[in-house]
């Protein structure tokens, strides 16, 4: 394990995450990514991850229970109503 501290918002850590993402996604070792990958590969990975995020957001907005969630934050009143319904059902 490295003892060097890399700031979490640095370019170096961003590059490490990109290499790791490419390696995981395409089943290659990071050294192969370093020697073989191009900016086109980064573009494809970024596009694919962005699209997957979009699909995930759409699925969350229209989930199986029919609850439309417009943001990542829940309204406290809605949560209280859900809790009350569960308690009444018991």
matplotlib code that plots the C-alpha trace (Angstrom):
import matplotlib.pyplot as plt

x = [0.0, 1.3, 2.0, 1.8, -1.2, -3.0, -5.6, -9.1, -9.8, -6.5, -5.8, -3.8, -6.7, -9.0, -6.6, -6.3, -10.1, -10.3, -7.7, -9.4, -12.8, -11.4, -9.6, -12.7, -15.1, -12.9, -11.2, -7.7, -4.8, -4.1, -0.7, -2.4, -4.7, -1.7, 0.0, -2.9, -5.8, -6.5, -8.6, -11.3, -11.5, -11.9, -14.6, -16.5, -16.2, -17.4, -20.3, -21.3, -21.1, -23.1, -25.8, -26.0, -26.4, -29.2, -31.0, -30.5, -32.0, -35.0, -35.6, -35.5, -38.0, -40.4, -39.8, -42.0, -44.0, -45.1, -43.5, -42.1, -38.9, -37.8, -34.6, -32.2, -33.7, -36.8, -39.4, -39.7, -43.5, -43.6, -41.4, -43.6, -46.7, -45.0, -44.1, -47.6, -49.0, -46.7, -47.6, -51.4, -51.0, -49.7]
y = [0.0, 3.4, 5.9, 8.9, 11.1, 12.1, 14.9, 13.5, 16.3, 16.1, 15.3, 12.3, 10.7, 11.4, 9.6, 6.6, 6.3, 6.5, 3.8, 1.6, 2.1, 1.2, -1.8, -3.1, -2.4, -4.2, -6.8, -5.6, -4.9, -1.2, -1.5, -2.7, 0.3, 2.6, 1.2, 0.5, 2.8, 5.9, 9.0, 7.3, 4.6, 7.2, 8.9, 5.6, 4.7, 8.2, 8.1, 4.6, 5.5, 8.7, 6.8, 4.2, 6.9, 8.4, 5.1, 4.6, 8.0, 7.2, 3.9, 5.6, 8.2, 5.6, 2.8, -0.3, 1.2, 4.1, 6.7, 9.5, 10.8, 14.0, 14.4, 12.5, 14.1, 12.8, 15.2, 14.7, 14.9, 12.1, 10.0, 10.5, 9.6, 6.4, 5.5, 6.2, 3.9, 1.1, 1.6, 1.5, -1.7, -3.6]
z = [0.0, -0.9, 1.9, -0.4, 0.2, -2.9, -2.5, -3.4, -5.9, -7.7, -11.3, -10.2, -8.4, -11.3, -13.6, -11.2, -11.2, -15.0, -15.4, -12.7, -14.4, -17.8, -16.4, -14.6, -17.5, -20.1, -17.9, -18.4, -16.1, -15.4, -17.0, -20.2, -20.0, -19.6, -22.7, -25.0, -24.2, -26.2, -25.6, -27.7, -25.1, -22.4, -24.4, -24.9, -21.2, -20.1, -22.5, -21.3, -17.6, -18.2, -20.1, -17.4, -14.8, -16.9, -17.1, -13.3, -12.6, -14.9, -13.1, -9.7, -10.8, -12.0, -9.6, -9.1, -6.3, -8.5, -6.2, -8.4, -7.0, -8.6, -6.6, -4.5, -1.4, 0.3, 1.7, 5.5, 5.3, 2.7, 4.8, 7.9, 5.8, 4.7, 8.2, 9.5, 6.8, 7.9, 11.5, 10.7, 8.7, 11.8]

ax = plt.figure().add_subplot(projection="3d")
ax.plot(x, y, z, "-o")
ax.set_aspect("equal")
plt.show()
